[in-house]
Amino acid sequence: MCALYGGIEAGGTKFVCAVGSGPQDLRDIKRIPTTTPSETIGQVIDFFKGHNGISAIGIAAFGPVDLDPDSPTYGYITSTPKPGWAFTDLAGIIARTLKVHVGFDTDVNGAALGEHRWGAAQDLDNFLYLTIGTGIGGGGMVNGKLIHGLVHPEMGHVRIPHDIKADPYKGHCPFHDDCFEGLANGPAMQERWGQLAETLPADHPAWALEARYIALALQNYICTLSPQKMILGGGVMEQPQLFPLVRQNVQEMLNDYIRAREIMKDIENYIVSPKLGKQAGVLGAIALAIHAHKSM
């Protein structure tokens, strides 16, 4: 009988909790609205109290988060702009209350780990996972290990060229205005065009601009980290017309400088959607639990 794990995809809009051991074995899933920390975490704890025999729980959380095991605030959500959630202990209270070992990482690193274990990045040592939706974040692996460092990657907050004449929108990010996230996340598209991104027709000029901003960021990641594959998830990327535009822009911007077959001849299999689809986040959390359990 296989071990049983818990996964928490902790998002700014909802927490998705699951129990299982992988994509073919998700025994229970519950979605909990993200309200106050005490209310949301309380409901998460109640969900897992209803399941016996869980070996470990993985938490893939929105951030910024503290991933330093030696820090007194390890497992905390730190300086998030999410109202009421700044400097909230998440991993610690789950571990103490449920008396279970906890694996903790960013939501995008969690999704990356899930894609590495079961999805589009199997057998790869170097790849990136990017989510483009309400926010923009990135994670991934280098040399077979999740990317950590001074803190954790904040790929949504890189600066990309912003032609003010072509796009006079000032940006949505409360910290940087027109960083990548500030120019290209879902709320930025809504503010710029006056309607939800998913309601814009496929031939609307919004998509050409969005593809350009995404491609500018991807070009930077390709040149700095040299990933073997780039996986793009999130609600904005659910528009079928966007992937071909992004791929075309990336090839044009690189201008044959990176002479890798994957980019020059096979870009459809280089810039891809998550194989785990909308379950990449919660399955990534379960992958974090498996990893934490094996590291005990």
N, C-alpha and C positions, 0 to 999 in steps of 0.2 A: 504494500500500500504506500503511495507516494505521500511525502510530507505536505502539509497544508500551510499556506502563507496568506498573510493579509497585505493588501495594498491600499494606499491612500494617495490619490491624485488631488493635491491641495491647491485649488485654483481660486482666483479672486472672485469668481462668480459662484462656483459650486465646488464642493468636495465630493469626489467619487470614491467610494469605498468598495472593496471587493475581497472575496475570499476564494482561493483556488491555488493552482500550481502552474498555470500557463494558459495560452489561448484556447486550448481544447478542454480546459478544466476550470471554468469560472463558475463557482457554485452559487454565489450570491453577490449581487451588486446593488448598491444604494447610492442615490444622489442626494446630497444635503446642501441646501442653499448656504452660501457664505454670508453669515450675518455678523454677530459679535463673536469674538474668540470663545468666550465661555459657553455660549449657546451652541456654536458649531462644533467645537471640540467635544462638548458633552454628548452631542448626538453621535459623533464618531465613536466615542468610547462605548456608548450604549449598543451600537451596531456590533462591535467586536465582542462585547460581553455575551452576545447571543451565539457565539461560535466557539466551540471547544477544540483544543488540540492544535492551535496555531503555533507554528515553530518560530516565526519571526514576522514582523510587520515592516514594510518599506514605505517611506513617505517621500513623495516627489512633490516639492512645494514651490509655490510662487515666492518671489524674493524681493530684495536681496535676503540671503540667509547666511548663517554662520556655520561653516563646515569644518572648522578647526576643532578636532577632538580635545585639544588642550585648553580651549577657551572656556571661560565661565558661562558664556552664552551659546555654547555649541547646541545646535538643534533649534535655535531661535529663528523666527522671521525678524529681520532687523529693521532697516530704515525704509520700509515700504511706504509708498504714498497711499496704500489702501487704508481708508479711515478706520481707526481703532485697532489696527493689527501691528503697528510698529512695536518692535521689541517684545514679541509674544513667544513664550516658550511653547513649542509644538512637540518636538520629538521627546523631550524630557517628560512631559506630563503623560504622554501616551505610554512611554516605557514604564514609568512608575505606577501608573494606575492599572495597566493591564498586565504588569509583571512579565514583559516579553522583550526580547532583544529587538532593537529598531535600527534599520538602515535609513539614512537620511541624505538627501541630495536635492538639487534643483529639479524643477519639473522637466526641464529640457534635458538635463543629464539623465534623469530617470527614463524618459522616452527614448533617448539614445541607447541606453542599456537594453531596453526592451527590444528595440529594432536590431540590436547586435545579437541578442539571444534567439529571437524568433522571427525577425522581419527582414527588412531590405539591406541590412548591414552584416548579415551573417558571414563569417570567415574574413571580415575586414579588420585591420588593426588601426586604420586611420580614416575617420569619416566625421561629418558634421550633421547634426540634427538641428533644424531651425523651425520655430513655430512663428507664424505670422497671423495674428488675429487681433484680439483686444489689446494685446501687447506684442512685442517681438523679443524673442529670446533665443539663445543658441547654446548648445552643448555638444558633446561628442567624445571621441576617443583619439588619443595620440599614443602610438606604440602599444595598443591594447589596453590602455588605462583611461578611465574617465578624466576629463580635463579639470584639474584643480590647480590652485596656485596661491597667489596672495589672498584672493577671495575665491571667486569663481567667474567663468566667462560672463561678460555682459555684452553679447554681440549685438543686441538691439540698440546699443547706445554709441556705436561707432559713428563718426562723422562722415557723411558722404556729400559730394557736390550738390549744391542747391542753387539752381538758376532762379533767382528771385523774379526776373522779368517773365520767364516762362511759367513759373509757379509762385505767385506772390503769397501763398499761404505760409504763415509764420511757423507753424509746427505745433504739435500737441503735447510734447514731452514737458512736464513741469520742471525738469532739471535743465534740459538742454535745448528746448524748443525744437530745432530742426535737425536732430540726430536721425538715424535710420528709423527708429521707432516713432519719433515725432512726425516724420514725413509719411510713413508707409503703413502704420497700423490701421485697424478698422475704424476707430474713432477719428483719426486724421482724415480718412477718406470721407467719412460722413460729414465732418465739418467743412471740408473743402468743397464737396459737391452738393451738400444740402439734402442728402438722402443716404440710407443704409447702402453699404457697398454691394450687398447681395441683390439689391433692387436695380442696380445700374445695368443697362443692356450690354451685351457682349462687345458691341462696336463702340461703346462710349470711350471718349479719350482718357477717362480715368484709368483704364487698364493699361494703356501704353505707358502712361506716366508711372503707374505702380510697378510695372515690369522693369522699367528703367531703374527705379530706386532699388528694387530687389537685386537686380543684376549688378549694380554698382557695389553693393555690399558683398555679394558672392564673389565678385572679382577680387576684392580685398582678401577675403578668406582663402580663396584658392592660392593667391600669391604668397600669403603668409604661412598658412598651415598645410597646404598641399594635400587636401583630403582626397581619399580614393573614391568617395561618393558623397553627395550632398542630398539630404532628405529634408523636404520642405513640407511641414504640416501646418495646421491652424485653419481657422475658418476662411480667411481671405484666399488661401490657396485651393479652396474647394471649387473655385471658378475654373471650368475646363479650358477657357481661352488663355489663362494666365501662364501655364507651364510652357507652351510653345513660344510665347513672347519673351519669357525670362531666358530660356535657352538660347534663343536667337541673339538677344542682347548680350549675353555673356560671351558668346563666340565673337561677336563684333567688337566688344570692348577689349578682349584679350588679344585680338588681332593676330592670331597664330603665334603669339609669344610663348605660351605654354603649349609645347608641341606634344601633347599626350593624346593618344588615340581616343581615349575616353571622352575628351572634350572636342576634338576635331571631327571624329567620325561616329561616335556613339553617345552623343550627349543626352539622348532620350533615356539612356540607362545610367547616366551619371547624375543628373538632377532629377530626382524622382519624388513621388509621394510616399508617405509611410505605408509599408506593407500591412501594418497592424491597424491602419485607419484611425478612427476616432478612439479606439481602445489603446492606442500607443501609450498614453499617459498612465492609465491605471495598470496596464500590463508592465510598464516600466517600473512602477512602484513595487509590483510583485517581484520583478527581477532584482530590485534593490533588496528586498527581504531575503531572497534566495542567496544573494551575494553576502549579506550580513550574516546569515545563518552558517554558511560555509566558512566564514572568517572567524567564527567563535572559537 
